[in-house]
Amino acid sequence: MPELPDRAYGGPEEETDAERRRRRARFLRELAEARALRDRVQPRRAKVARLRHAMRMRTFRW
């Protein structure tokens, strides 16, 4: 479902809240899918990234 060019680049037409949420949900789904694919393709790099993130979270001060 291609978006209209004027809407895709912040055209004059305002998008509704539901459209924005739908677009955001699709983006987040695709992002999670891309991360899962990267993790399958490069498991060592994914493991290092997970460990690095865990270390950052442990040292983060709330």
PAZAPA-4460 file (N, C-alpha, C; in steps of 0.05 Angstrom, whole numbers, plus 32768, in hexadecimal, padded with zeros to 4 digits):
% residues 62
    n_x    n_y    n_z   ca_x   ca_y   ca_z    c_x    c_y    c_z   seq   type   mol
   8011   7FE8   8000   8000   8000   8000   8012   8019   8000     1      M     A
   8018   8024   7FE9   802A   803B   7FE7   801C   8055   7FF2     2      P     A
   802C   8065   7FFF   8021   807E   800A   8022   8093   7FF4     3      E     A
   8011   80A7   7FF7   8011   80BD   7FE4   802A   80CE   7FE9     4      L     A
   8037   80D8   7FD4   8050   80E7   7FD7   804D   8100   7FE9     5      P     A
   8036   810F   7FE6   8034   8127   7FF6   8031   8121   8013     6      D     A
   8024   810A   801A   8021   8103   8036   803B   80F7   8041     7      R     A
   804A   80E9   8030   8063   80DC   8039   8078   80F1   8040     8      A     A
   8076   8108   8034   808A   811D   8039   807F   8135   8048     9      Y     A
   806C   8130   805A   8061   8146   806A   8051   815A   805A    10      G     A
   8040   8151   8049   802F   8162   8038   801B   8172   8049    11      G     A
   800B   8181   803C   7FF8   8192   804B   7FE2   8182   8059    12      P     A
   7FDC   816A   804F   7FC6   815A   805B   7FCF   814E   8076    13      E     A
   7FBF   8153   808B   7FC5   8148   80A5   7FBD   812B   80A6    14      E     A
   7FCE   811A   80B2   7FC7   80FE   80B5   7FB9   80FA   80D0    15      E     A
   7FA7   80E7   80D0   7F98   80E3   80E9   7FA9   80D3   80FD    16      T     A
   7FA1   80D4   8115   7FAF   80C6   812B   7FB1   80A8   8125    17      D     A
   7F9B   809C   811B   7F9B   8080   8115   7FAE   8079   80FE    18      A     A
   7FB0   808A   80EA   7FC3   8085   80D4   7FE0   8086   80DE    19      E     A
   7FE5   809A   80EF   8000   809C   80FA   8008   8084   810B    20      R     A
   7FF5   807B   811C   7FFA   8063   812C   7FFE   804A   811B    21      R     A
   7FEE   8048   8105   7FF0   8031   80F3   800B   8031   80E5    22      R     A
   8014   8049   80DC   802D   804B   80CF   8044   8045   80E2    23      R     A
   8042   804F   80FB   8056   804A   810F   8058   802C   8116    24      R     A
   8041   801F   8118   8040   8002   811E   804D   7FF2   8108    25      A     A
   8048   7FFA   80EF   8055   7FEC   80D8   8073   7FF0   80D9    26      R     A
   807B   8009   80DF   8098   800E   80E0   80A5   7FFE   80F6    27      F     A
   8099   7FFC   810D   80A5   7FED   8123   80A5   7FCF   811D    28      L     A
   8091   7FC5   810F   8090   7FA9   8107   80A7   7FA3   80F4    29      R     A
   80AB   7FB5   80E0   80C1   7FB1   80CD   80DC   7FB3   80DA    30      E     A
   80DF   7FC5   80ED   80F8   7FC9   80FC   80FE   7FAF   810B    31      L     A
   80EB   7FA4   8119   80EF   7F8B   8128   80F6   7F74   8116    32      A     A
   80E9   7F74   80FE   80EF   7F5F   80EB   810C   7F62   80E1    33      E     A
   8114   7F7A   80DB   8130   7F7F   80D2   8144   7F77   80E7    34      A     A
   813E   7F7E   8100   8151   7F76   8116   8153   7F58   8119    35      R     A
   813C   7F4A   8116   813C   7F2D   8118   814C   7F21   8102    36      A     A
   8149   7F2C   80EA   8158   7F22   80D3   8176   7F26   80D8    37      L     A
   817D   7F3E   80E1   819A   7F43   80E6   81A5   7F31   80FC    38      R     A
   8195   7F2B   8110   819E   7F19   8125   81A2   7EFD   811B    39      D     A
   8191   7EF4   8108   8195   7ED9   80FC   81AD   7ED8   80EA    40      R     A
   81B2   7EEE   80DB   81C8   7EEF   80C8   81E3   7EF2   80D6    41      V     A
   81E4   7F02   80EB   81FD   7F08   80F9   81FA   7F02   8117    42      Q     A
   81F8   7EE9   811F   81F3   7EE3   813B   8208   7EEC   814E    43      P     A
   8221   7EEC   8146   8236   7EF5   8158   8234   7F13   815D    44      R     A
   822F   7F22   8148   822D   7F3F   814B   8214   7F45   815C    45      R     A
   81FE   7F36   8158   81E6   7F3A   8168   81EB   7F35   8185    46      A     A
   81FA   7F20   818B   8200   7F19   81A7   8210   7F2F   81B4    47      K     A
   8224   7F39   81A6   8235   7F4E   81B0   8224   7F67   81B5    48      V     A
   8212   7F6D   81A3   8200   7F84   81A6   81EE   7F81   81BF    49      A     A
   81E4   7F68   81C3   81D3   7F63   81DA   81E2   7F67   81F4    50      R     A
   81FB   7F5C   81F5   820C   7F5F   820D   8212   7F7C   8212    51      L     A
   8219   7F8B   81FD   821F   7FA7   8200   8207   7FB7   820A    52      R     A
   81F0   7FB0   8200   81D7   7FBE   8209   81D2   7FB7   8227    53      H     A
   81D6   7F9E   822E   81D1   7F96   824A   81E5   7FA5   825D    54      A     A
   81FD   7FA8   8254   8211   7FB6   8264   8209   7FD4   8267    55      M     A
   8200   7FDF   8251   81F6   7FFB   8253   81DF   7FFE   8266    56      R     A
   81CD   7FEB   8265   81B5   7FEC   8277   81BD   7FE8   8294    57      M     A
   81D1   7FD7   8299   81DA   7FD3   82B5   81E8   7FEB   82C0    58      R     A
   81F6   7FFA   82AF   8205   8011   82B9   81F5   802B   82B8    59      T     A
   81DD   802A   82AD   81CD   8042   82AA   81C2   804A   82C5    60      F     A
   81C4   8063   82CC   81B9   806D   82E6   819E   8078   82E3    61      R     A
   818B   806D   82F2   816F   8077   82F0   816E   808F   8301    62      W     A
***
